[in-house]
Each structure stands twice: as structure tokens, then as C-alpha cells.
Amino acid sequence: METDGRVRCPKPKKIHSKRGTPPRADLLLRLHLESNPEALCLVRATVERATEVVHFSEDDSRAVVRSVDEALANVIRHAYKDRRGLPIEVTCRRLWDGRDAERPRGLEIVLVDSGMAVDPKKLKGRPLEEVRPGGLGIHFMKQSMDVVEFRRKKGKNFLRMVKYLAPSKPEEKQEGA
Amino acid sequence: MQISARQSAGGVIFDLTGDIDLAHSPAMRKVLLGEIKEKRTPKVFLNLQNVRYVDSSGIATLVEGLKASRDQGSRMILFGLSRSVREVMELSRLQKIFEIYDTEEQAVST
């Protein structure tokens, strides 16, 4: 599989909620991919680095990487029916805590594809009591992320996922004070 | 992902290296089901010590292999799971349906 070779790390553009207040989000990464399972390992590595920028724990970093990977696999398999060379955009934004300009609040990831509309019933996952192959990807995403939202707009699928940073432990705050 | 096979007492050990994801689980499926269904090997061991990542398609392949082995009256045994792989097993709540051992020594002695 091939990507179009563009891995963009744009200069962070901060989005301000109000003049003079801390930013709400800044763009960390925008990837333009083609539907190709071979590209998934590249995206996993890239998203892992993005989680390091936001200072996620190792466990939460794996959760984010797993969710993005499963979401992309779903786009390739279901929205694009395993056809290769079709466009997928992945955007990662760092979210900021409005009360603390120095503390990231989490990471927002948005996937956009032009494939078939997703059946909302399939987004619910399946009962885990059923021991059978398939249907686990959505479950992994919902278990791993704080927000998983889907919408269809102008012939495109938009999947938005958010993972918030776990609150600092009291002892960590004392050390930093 | 790389798959290599070696003989063991009563079966075959597959040493897997790399990531088991959408790109590579079809290859693993072919090897695994070939060993279980066609060769009817009584014990198939999967060494996951060098597997860094497993996605839902990899888990689905393992479930398929397990079901095939039960149909054949054979055994599929996993060992050497990394923290990442154990995590995915726990998320899918499938860790109890597989035979899982920490080490190769423990797995082959069963």
C-alpha cells in the first residue's frame, strides 16, 4: 500500500475561544492517506508520537493508537469495501484546558472519508458474550476513547474521537509546586 | 509480520514477529487454518513474544483458529503475550476462552 507521501506537521495554529483567553485547540497533524492496510503501521507510529506531544501515559497512548487504527481499518473494510487508493484524511488537534494555558486537556482525532454511509446499527458493536470473529473494532474504540461521534455530511463520513488526559495525581502536583 | 514454524512435541510452534493488523492477519489466517484444518496438527502453539500489536482482525483470526481447532478436536495454545496483546485480549473479554501460558516451557509441557 502507498500513501500519497504527504505527512504534514503544520505550524500549530491556535484556536482562541475569546480574545485574550487561552486557546481551545491547536492543529498537531494532518495526514492525507489512501485506503491501504499497509499504511496503518505508519499511521500508528505517527499518532503515537502525537500522543507523546500531549503527554499521555503509555496506557492511554496505546488506547488512542488502537482506536485510530481500528477506525481506519473500518473505513477501509466497510466504507470503501476493501478498495485501495481512496482518500482518507486524519486530523489530530491538541485540546487545551481553558483555565490553564500550560496544560493540554486531551487529543481530538477526526477521520474523514468519502465512502459508503455507515450503518448506525453497526456502530453499536456487538455483545461480547458471542464468541465469534468480527465486530470488535467499534467496541475497542468506545472502550478506549472518551468521545466517539459519527456524522455524515455532504457525502462524507466524519468520525470524531477525543481522549482526555487523566487528571494529575495529588503527589505529582505537589512535586511540581 | 513474519511467521516461522518449528516442530515441537506433539505439534507445531509458530513464531510470530511484528504487528498482526488488517494488512497481515489474512496471512496468519491462511497459515493457522492450513495447519489446523488441512494438516490436522494436534497441537498448534502461537509464540506471541515478539508481537507488538494485535488489532481486532488479528483477534478475529485467533477466534477463528480456536473454533477450527475445537471442531478438529485439536488444541491451539498461545504463549508469550506482551502487555499490549494482553490488553486487547482483556478488552475483547476473550482471554478466558484461549489457552494462554506465560512461557514456551509452560505451554509445551501441558
Boltz contact constraints between the chains, C-beta under 6 A:
constraints:
  - contact:
      token1: [A, 37]
      token2: [B, 22]
      max_distance: 6.0
  - contact:
      token1: [A, 37]
      token2: [B, 23]
      max_distance: 6.0
  - contact:
      token1: [A, 38]
      token2: [B, 23]
      max_distance: 6.0
  - contact:
      token1: [A, 40]
      token2: [B, 21]
      max_distance: 6.0
  - contact:
      token1: [A, 41]
      token2: [B, 19]
      max_distance: 6.0
  - contact:
      token1: [A, 69]
      token2: [B, 55]
      max_distance: 6.0
  - contact:
      token1: [A, 70]
      token2: [B, 56]
      max_distance: 6.0
  - contact:
      token1: [A, 73]
      token2: [B, 22]
      max_distance: 6.0
  - contact:
      token1: [A, 128]
      token2: [B, 93]
      max_distance: 6.0
  - contact:
      token1: [A, 131]
      token2: [B, 97]
      max_distance: 6.0
  - contact:
      token1: [A, 133]
      token2: [B, 60]
      max_distance: 6.0
  - contact:
      token1: [A, 133]
      token2: [B, 63]
      max_distance: 6.0
  - contact:
      token1: [A, 133]
      token2: [B, 64]
      max_distance: 6.0
  - contact:
      token1: [A, 134]
      token2: [B, 60]
      max_distance: 6.0
  - contact:
      token1: [A, 136]
      token2: [B, 56]
      max_distance: 6.0
  - contact:
      token1: [A, 136]
      token2: [B, 59]
      max_distance: 6.0
  - contact:
      token1: [A, 136]
      token2: [B, 92]
      max_distance: 6.0
  - contact:
      token1: [A, 137]
      token2: [B, 56]
      max_distance: 6.0
  - contact:
      token1: [A, 140]
      token2: [B, 56]
      max_distance: 6.0
  - contact:
      token1: [A, 140]
      token2: [B, 91]
      max_distance: 6.0
  - contact:
      token1: [A, 143]
      token2: [B, 91]
      max_distance: 6.0
